[in-house]
Amino acid sequence: MITHLRGKLIERDQSYLIIDCNGIGYYIHISSSTYSSFLLKKVEEEIYIYTYLFIKENKHVLYGFFDRIERKIFSHLISVNGIGPNSAITLLSSLTPYEIEKSISKEDTEVFKSIKGIGIKTAHRIIIELKDKIGLLSKKGKDVTLFDKNTPSIIKKEALRALIVLGFSPKESKKVLEDLLEKNPKFTVENLIKDSLKKL
């Protein structure tokens, strides 16, 4: 299993990255969330990315994630009957890991049904098959902070993605977010976005 890669960013697109690791180029499928997280990185700059190697028959496909949280949710999603890696990436492009965990714990099928390609039966399977697994993850001491929506790094990441979608500069948005979080480390995502809009 290839768990991570460190190398030079060669090419970037909303659905993939190409990274050169010691002369070997790796084509890595990503979610739009991971794409947004690497927007500030320049071509030829070194990056570090968590990965998951999906193997099926004679097919080997590499998927990449900005952090371990997204990769963990991805691995659980593809364990659900009817959810392949492409569907899992679509889910992670539409919802944050926290939103997925929250929807599963609240048994909210409507959230999953709103995602393209996810019907009512699949939405129910996601909840039924992952509710216990997600619950266990949240209770593990090491992972509590990873799934805490109030963790500053997660708040900043979600706010940055929202501002980029609204058309603001990634570089300028990141600076504003960092300044606000330094002064108000207990900000929620909503408050952070609201105050950022006033400064941008």
Secondary structure, 3 states (H helix, E strand, C coil): CCCEEEEEEEEEECCEEEEEECCEEEEEECCHHHHHHCCCCCCCCEEEEEEEEEEECCEEEEEEECCHHHHHHHHHHCCCCCCCHHHHHHHHHHCCHHHHHHHHHCCCHHHHHCCCCCCHHHHHHHHHHHHHHHHHHHHCHHHCCCCCCCCHHHHHHHHHHHHHHCCCCHHHHHHHHHHHHHHCCCCCHHHHHHHHHHHC
